[in-house]
Amino acid sequence: MKDKSIRLFIAGDSTAATCPAFEAPMAGWGQMLQDFFTEEIEVCNEAMGGRSSNSFIEEGRLLSIQDRIQPGDYLFIQFGHNDQKSYGTEPYTSYQACLAEYAALAHTKNAFPVFLTSVNRRKFSEDGTLLDTLGDYPDAMRHLAKRLAVPLIDMHVKTKGLYESLGPEASKELFVWLTAGEHPNYPSGLQDDTHFHSSGAVEICRLLIEGIMELPLELKNFIKKTEIRLER
């Protein structure tokens, strides 16, 4: 029997995943999302680093969600970064087929699938505009969402706006850019334009919450009204 909690499952890659303590201050947005919801929502972050939409399925991770997801729960689906790799998918064929499998699973369980286009990597051109490194994957998801009538939050567009509003230098604060000796987990420093600093992951959650509020989802009724702040 389902308890009173509504579960929000996240299927995704390292940009959403919960990072182990030895990787701090690196954090995926899914790691920080619980604080944005009231106690009626339980965030179940199943995202895992290095996974593509197909490898997540092949490893049985979607099957694990299938065993636990119940009517009225949510399944947030965000892949693309690793789908570009050799073990990944092609945007308008195998990628869409995999995404459709996630949506079908949610519908079979009377749960609610939500597609999230990939968050951008931080890569700027000389004129300060963000370069798109994700190819056709965001558009492939948009087209599939329309065809299947699955709600979509366009994190690709939202993160582009955020990074460009900050600019090439200030946007480093969202990511794990550390000088040598700044953090004991990275004694030699790190310059990472893909993975978020914990404070940056909070800002990505703000964009996600904005996207939820823009959709006709009952989930919006459980968003906390207070601001969430996290110092670097």
C-alpha positions, 0 to 999 in steps of 0.5 A: 500500500502506498504511504502518504508521500508522493515520490519524485524519481529522477533518472539521469546522469552525473549532472543530477546524481548525488555525489559521494562525500569525497567528491564534495563540493561537487553535487548534482541538482537532484542531490539538492532538490528535496529542500525545495519541497514540503514533507509530502514529497520524497525525492528518490534520486536514482541518477548515476554518473556516466549513464546514458539513456540506454545504459541506465536501462541496460543496467536494470536501473529503470527496472528498479524504479518500476518495482517502486514507483506507484500511482501518483508518483513522478518520474523526471527523465534527463539524459543526453550528455553520455548519449553522445558517447560511443556506448550511447544513442543516436538522437532521433532513433535510439535516444527517442526510443529509450526516452519513450520507454521511460515514459511508457513505464510511468504511464503503465504505473499511473505515474507522471513522466516529465522530460528534462532537456540536458543542462548545458555545459559551460563553454563560451564563445569569444563574444560571450555567448554560450556554445551548444555542445549537446547537438540534436539531443535537446531537440530530439527530446522536445519533439518526442515530448510533443509527440507523446504529450509528455510535459517538458521542462527545457533545462537546456534553454534555462541553463543557457539563459542563466550562464549567459546572464552571469557571463564567462567568469561569474558562471564559474561559480556554478561549477567545480572551479577550485584553485590548488589548496582551496578544498582538501578533496582537490589539492591540485585544484579543478576546472570542471565545466560540466559538474556543479558546485553544491551552490550551483546545483541549488541554482539549477534547482531554482530553474527546475522549480520555475519549470514545474511552476510553468506546467499544469502539474499537481507537484507545484502545490508542494513547493516550499515558498521560502528561498533556499540559500547555500553559501559556497 
